[in-house]
Amino acid sequence: GRWTDEEKNTLEHIKTNFKDEISEISAMVVTGCENLDDDERKEWIENLESFQPEIYSFMKKGIHCVGFPDTSTMSQKKREVYQDDIERDQEALRQLVYSSNKHVELEIAGKIFWPNVQT
């Protein structure tokens, strides 16, 4: 994959200025992985852990490799081959967002709602 200076600088800014606030709900979603099988995706993540341990450890919700090929130009047969993988990646992202939202909702409730109710 490609890792631009702009992406590196953005992540560094986030890590420096917001680590305590968002590390628990942070995830890295690596796109363009439609041609990688499950083992290759795991290897990509393991390589990131080895070469960029600070990024890996910052992403408490994990690193997720996904792929969404442009199926509009594919034959029906080829589209069917990709369909299961696309649906699996879509569901993984749905669950990731859902779990992050729940964490944020619970944290907000813990900091804002419950203290006011208990007084």
Secondary structure, 3 states (H helix, E strand, C coil): CCCCHHHHHHHHHHHHHHHHHHHHHCCEEECCCCCCCHHHHHHHHHHHHHHCHHHHHHCCCCEEECCCCCHHHCCHHHHHHHHHHHHHHHHHHHHHHHHHHHHHHHHHHHHHHHHHHHC
